[in-house]
Amino acid sequence: MKILVVDDFSTMRRIVRNLLVELGFSNSLIQEADDGNNALTMLRSTSFDMVVTDWNMPNMTGIELLRAIRAEPKLKGLPVLMVTAENNREQIIAAAQAGVNGYVVKPFTAVTLKEKLDKIFERLAANGASA
Amino acid sequence: MSTTVSEAIGETLPPEVRELLNSEDGAAFEQALDVMLRQREQHLFRALGLLARDLHGAVRRLGGELAHEGVPDSVADARKHLGDVLEMSAKAAHRSLDFAERMRPEAEALANNAAEVLAFTDSQNDPAAVLARQAQAFAASSREGLNDMVLAQSWQDLSGQRIKKVVVFIESVESSLLELVRLTGALAGGEAPVTAAKVTSQDEADRLLSEFGF
């Protein structure tokens, strides 16, 4: 499974990558981008199976990236997990309305990340089966 | 036919006004009133002038501090210090992550070696098997501890985001101050410089400040 990790902090990208590897995802299939703009460029040129993105980033924020993904026919079905320190009601609602697949509030544990990922895949499987 | 001003009000007025109000000469009354108003206006303008000069002086001192490099409590330096903290904390977090990434495969190798030993001998009386079990337990708890350590490094991201917000705030205070310097510079006798209100770099800030002799 090819995953794109988007965060402007290199430490956080590395932490998320570490956790994903620990959860069984292949390290060599994980790629990183430091803002929404670069992420979008990468998503357009290479095919990914999932995006894990921060909210607060320069140039293009996580919510803008999410909206851009949903607006593009080629990318709109891509699962997006938001991992962010932003935890106010309005932002969570905005993310839900923009079509986020999961929302993890920092600081988080490996267990929380696993739960949210499992839920995303369960829902995708259910949608796939019913479609 | 002349009506005198009531005693109560009359007492609070200066004698010359009282006299004027009671005078029947309309032209003299208006002229005197005019002179009095002009005197008041001059007082007001003088006070405003002093206020503008004080404000300019205060902003000038502030601007001087702003442009003065190397002073720890100057605004520009405060911003730089925060940037340094951000960079140092990122380096420290990466070092911890390096350590976790280096140790994790070693813990895994130890667990695998122990499993191989246990495949040969699984007797509770065999010291090799006992040691292999201990090694397996150690490898498992090391792995867990390393994961916790990796997660704990997220403090850098959380504190770093706050630091970035403070840097943005300082930048806005800085540009407001510079705008104030520009405005008071214009007030104090010169024309407002054509420079746009938004100042983006230290060089621009220094250039703008130098236009006012800071």
Interface residues (C-beta under 8 A of the other chain):
Chain A: D7 F9 S10 T11 M12 R14 I15 N18 L19 E22 N56 A85 K106 P107 F108 T109 A110
Chain B: A90 A93 H94 L97 A100 E101 N147 V150 L151 Q153 S154 W155 Q156 D157 L158 G160 Q161
